[in-house]
């Protein structure tokens, strides 16, 4: 989050201090029913936003960059890990957006930057649940853009490819060995191993990515989405061209489902 005061170091310190002071407790001796993770997320997000707005008078830019990976076949996924990745990648993002929007609406200005992934445009073996969260971010951001545009608020959807962050390192859990299914060794297993082996060798420069996002936002009218990195660009073009070709190839069949469709 960026406040109207440009002293970001002070802002960060203040925001996290307030966040810790007002953090949501998952259980309380005075309450028999524990709060859900989503309820806790929204409470802490609202506290952080309130602290920032109190100190700086408003939030100009929100950047939702938090996210984790999870390496598992769809069949191998566990309830705990599936819910964990959705809580962080989707519900946490939604909570912060909802906390920030009232202030942006009052001021009729603001920008919301949501980090998706090339995995929000196309999926790969071993990261089906990760892709599902990023597809959700894509859809949510597309709807949000249309809802807030008349209010002077803009959105930017950022879709990075492989970058030298900790995404495929410690931040990503994976299927336990005892849950691995041998039938998926050549697809999921191979992709999982490739992700781990490539950690720290990715072509994307996080600092260059940050500069690209700032550049995109600097213009009078910034783009709706921004791919980051040559691999992401190539994979996106390949995916979209493939989808368009398939859509066109099945045009007659698609249109045949209408009530007034001409007889075949």
PEUR-V156590 format. One record per pair of residues at least 24 apart in sequence whose ideal C-beta (glycine too) atoms are under 10 Angstrom apart, sorted by sequence separation. I is the first residue (numbers start at 1). J is the second residue. D is the distance in whole Angstrom. If there is no record, write none. Layout:
i->{I,I}
j->{J,J}
d->{D,D}
This chain:
i->{20,22,23,114,116,168,172,204,205,19,22,23,64,67,116,134,204,19,21,22,66,67,89,114,115,168,169,203,204,19,20,66,89,114,168,169,172,202,203,204,19,20,22,64,65,89,113,167,168,203,204,18,19,22,64,112,168,170,202,18,19,21,64,66,114,168,169,18,19,62,64,114,168,169,15,16,18,19,64,112,167,168,15,18,19,63,64,112,162,166,14,15,17,18,62,164,165,166,168,15,16,62,164,165,167,15,18,64,112,162,164,14,15,18,62,111,120,130,162,164,165,14,62,110,120,121,164,61,62,120,162,163,164,165,11,12,14,15,59,89,93,119,120,162,163,164,11,14,15,59,89,110,112,113,114,115,116,117,118,119,127,161,162,163,164,165,14,58,59,62,85,90,91,94,108,109,110,111,112,113,114,115,116,117,118,119,130,160,161,162,163,164,61,86,89,90,93,94,97,101,105,108,109,110,111,112,113,114,115,116,117,118,161,163,164,1,11,59,60,85,89,90,93,97,104,107,108,109,110,111,112,113,114,115,116,117,118,160,163,165,10,11,58,59,84,85,88,89,90,91,106,107,108,109,110,111,112,113,114,115,117,127,163,164,10,37,41,49,53,57,58,82,83,86,87,90,94,101,105,107,160,163,1,5,37,40,41,45,49,52,53,60,82,85,86,89,90,93,97,101,104,105,1,4,7,8,11,38,44,45,48,52,58,59,62,63,64,65,67,69,81,85,89,93,104,105,126,161,3,4,7,37,38,42,45,46,49,50,53,58,60,61,62,63,64,65,66,67,74,104,126,160,1,2,3,5,6,37,41,42,45,46,49,53,57,60,61,62,63,64,65,67,69,76,82,86,90,94,101,104,117,1,3,4,5,36,37,41,44,45,48,49,52,58,59,60,61,62,63,64,74,77,82,97,158,1,3,4,5,38,41,42,43,44,45,46,47,48,49,58,59,61,62,63,64,73,74,76,77,101,160,3,4,5,38,41,42,45,46,49,50,53,59,73,75,76,100,160,2,3,4,6,37,38,41,42,45,46,49,71,72,73,74,158,1,3,4,5,36,37,40,41,44,45,71,72,73,74,77,158,2,3,4,38,39,42,43,46,70,71,72,73,2,3,38,42,69,70,71,72,156,1,2,3,41,69,70,71,72,74,97,126,158,1,2,70,71,125,1,2,69,70,128,156,1,2,69,125,126,127,156,1,68,125,126,1,67,70,124,125,126,154,69,124,125,126,127,68,125,126,127,158,163,67,125,126,156,157,159,160,161,162,163,67,124,125,126,154,155,156,157,158,159,160,161,162,126,127,154,156,157,158,159,160,161,163,125,126,155,156,157,158,159,160,161,162,163,67,124,154,155,156,157,158,159,161,162,124,160,161,160,161,64,159,161,158,159,161,161,159,64,159,145,145,142,88,141,142,141,85,138,85,84,62,81,61,62,63,65,80,81,64,81,115,1,61,63,65,78,81,69,71,78,1,67,68,69,76,77,78,115,1,68,69,76,65,67,69,75,76,113,70,71,72,78,68,69,70,71,72,73,77,4,68,69,70,71,72,76,113,67,68,69,70,71,72,75,76,113,121,66,67,68,69,70,76,120,73,75,111,121,72,73,2,72,73,75,76,2,72,75,113,116,118,73,74,116,118,2,73,111,114,115,116,117,118,121,124,72,73,76,75,113,115,118,119,122,73,74,118,121,122,73,117,118,121,72,73,118,119,120,122,123,71,118,121,122,71,73,118,121,122,73,121,71,72,122,71,118,122,71,121,71,71,69,65,63,65,63,61,63,61}
j->{44,46,47,138,140,192,196,228,229,44,47,48,89,92,141,159,229,45,47,48,92,93,115,140,141,194,195,229,230,46,47,93,116,141,195,196,199,229,230,231,47,48,50,92,93,117,141,195,196,231,232,47,48,51,93,141,197,199,231,48,49,51,94,96,144,198,199,49,50,93,95,145,199,200,47,48,50,51,96,144,199,200,48,51,52,96,97,145,195,199,48,49,51,52,96,198,199,200,202,50,51,97,199,200,202,51,54,100,148,198,200,51,52,55,99,148,157,167,199,201,202,52,100,148,158,159,202,100,101,159,201,202,203,204,51,52,54,55,99,129,133,159,160,202,203,204,52,55,56,100,130,151,153,154,155,156,157,158,159,160,168,202,203,204,205,206,56,100,101,104,127,132,133,136,150,151,152,153,154,155,156,157,158,159,160,161,172,202,203,204,205,206,104,129,132,133,136,137,140,144,148,151,152,153,154,155,156,157,158,159,160,161,204,206,207,45,55,103,104,129,133,134,137,141,148,151,152,153,154,155,156,157,158,159,160,161,162,204,207,209,55,56,103,104,129,130,133,134,135,136,151,152,153,154,155,156,157,158,159,160,162,172,208,209,56,83,87,95,99,103,104,128,129,132,133,136,140,147,151,153,206,209,48,52,84,87,88,92,96,99,100,107,129,132,133,136,137,140,144,148,151,152,49,52,55,56,59,86,92,93,96,100,106,107,110,111,112,113,115,117,129,133,137,141,152,153,174,209,52,53,56,86,87,91,94,95,98,99,102,107,109,110,111,112,113,114,115,116,123,153,175,209,51,52,53,55,56,87,91,92,95,96,99,103,107,110,111,112,113,114,115,117,119,126,132,136,140,144,151,154,167,52,54,55,56,87,88,92,95,96,99,100,103,109,110,111,112,113,114,115,125,128,133,148,209,53,55,56,57,90,93,94,95,96,97,98,99,100,101,110,111,113,114,115,116,125,126,128,129,153,212,56,57,58,91,94,95,98,99,102,103,106,112,126,128,129,153,213,56,57,58,60,91,92,95,96,99,100,103,125,126,127,128,212,56,58,59,60,91,92,95,96,99,100,126,127,128,129,132,213,58,59,60,94,95,98,99,102,126,127,128,129,59,60,95,99,126,127,128,129,213,59,60,61,99,127,128,129,130,132,155,184,216,60,61,129,130,184,61,62,129,130,188,216,62,63,130,186,187,188,217,63,130,187,188,64,130,133,187,188,189,217,133,188,189,190,191,133,190,191,192,223,228,133,191,192,222,223,225,226,227,228,229,134,191,192,193,221,222,223,224,225,226,227,228,229,194,195,222,224,225,226,227,228,229,231,194,195,224,225,226,227,228,229,230,231,232,137,194,224,225,226,227,228,229,231,232,195,231,232,232,233,137,232,234,232,233,235,236,235,141,236,224,225,224,171,224,225,225,172,225,173,173,153,173,154,155,156,158,173,174,158,175,209,96,156,158,160,173,176,166,168,175,99,165,166,167,174,175,176,213,100,167,168,175,165,167,169,175,176,213,171,172,173,179,170,171,172,173,174,175,179,107,171,172,173,174,175,179,216,171,172,173,174,175,176,179,180,217,225,171,172,173,174,175,181,225,179,181,217,227,179,180,110,180,181,183,184,111,181,184,222,225,227,183,184,226,228,113,184,222,225,226,227,228,229,232,235,184,185,188,188,226,228,231,232,235,187,188,232,235,236,188,232,233,236,188,189,234,235,236,238,239,188,235,238,239,189,191,236,239,240,192,240,191,192,242,192,239,243,193,243,195,196,195,210,210,213,213,214,217,217}
d->{9,9,7,9,10,10,9,7,9,6,4,9,10,9,7,8,4,9,8,8,6,8,10,8,10,9,10,6,9,10,9,7,9,5,5,8,9,8,7,8,6,10,8,8,9,9,9,9,6,7,8,6,4,8,5,8,9,9,9,7,10,9,9,9,8,7,5,10,10,10,10,10,5,8,9,8,8,7,6,7,8,9,5,3,10,10,7,9,9,8,10,9,8,8,7,10,9,9,8,10,9,7,8,10,9,5,8,10,8,7,6,6,5,8,9,10,8,9,10,8,8,7,5,8,10,6,5,10,9,6,9,5,8,8,9,9,9,8,9,9,9,8,10,4,8,6,6,5,9,6,7,9,7,9,7,9,6,9,6,9,10,8,6,3,7,6,9,10,10,8,10,9,9,9,10,9,8,7,7,7,7,8,6,6,7,9,8,10,8,6,7,6,10,8,9,5,9,9,8,9,8,6,5,5,5,5,5,6,5,5,6,5,6,5,10,10,7,6,9,6,4,9,6,9,8,10,4,7,8,7,8,8,7,8,8,8,8,6,10,9,8,6,6,7,10,6,8,7,10,10,10,8,8,9,10,7,10,6,10,7,10,9,9,10,9,8,7,10,10,9,8,10,10,8,10,5,7,9,6,9,9,6,7,10,9,10,9,8,7,10,9,9,5,8,6,8,7,8,7,7,8,9,7,10,10,10,10,10,9,10,8,9,8,9,7,9,7,8,7,9,8,6,7,9,8,7,8,10,5,9,9,10,7,9,9,8,9,8,9,6,7,7,7,8,7,9,8,9,10,5,9,6,10,9,8,7,9,5,6,9,4,9,4,5,9,6,5,5,5,5,5,8,9,9,9,8,8,10,9,10,9,5,10,10,4,9,9,5,8,5,8,5,9,8,7,7,8,7,8,6,9,8,10,10,8,9,7,5,8,10,9,9,9,9,9,8,9,10,10,8,10,7,9,7,10,7,10,10,6,8,10,3,5,10,5,9,4,8,5,9,9,10,10,7,10,10,10,10,9,7,5,10,8,9,4,9,4,9,7,10,7,10,5,9,9,7,8,10,10,9,9,8,9,8,5,8,7,7,10,6,10,6,6,9,9,7,9,10,9,6,8,10,7,7,7,7,9,7,10,7,7,5,5,9,10,7,9,9,9,9,9,8,8,9,4,5,8,8,7,8,9,6,9,6,5,8,5,9,8,9,7,7,8,4,4,10,8,9,9,5,8,9,10,10,9,8,8,9,8,4,9,10,7,8,5,5,6,9,6,9,8,10,7,8,6,8,9,9,9,7,6,7,7,8,6,7,9,8,7,7,4,5,5,4,4,10,10,7,7,7,7,8,7,6,7,6,9,9,10,9,9,6,10,6,9,4,8,9,10,3,6,8,8,6,9,10,9,7,9,10,9,7,6,10,8,10,9,9,8,9,8,8,8,10,6,10,10,9,8,9,9,9,9,10,8,9,9,10,9,10,9,8,8,10,10,9,5,9,8,9,9,7,8,6,4,10,7,9,10,9,7,10,6,8,7,10,7,6,7,6,7,9,9,5,3,6,4,4,5,9,8,6,8,7,7,9,9,7,7,9,10,10,8,9,9,6,9,9,6,6,9,8,8,10,9,6,9,7,9,10,8,9,8,7,9,9,10,9,10,5,8,10,10,10,9,8,8,9,9,10,7,9,9,9,7,10,6,8,9,4,8,8,4,8,9,5,7,9,9,10,10,8,10,8,5,10,4,10,10,6,6,9,9,8,8,8,9,4,9,9,9,9,6,8,8,10,10,10,8,10,10,7}
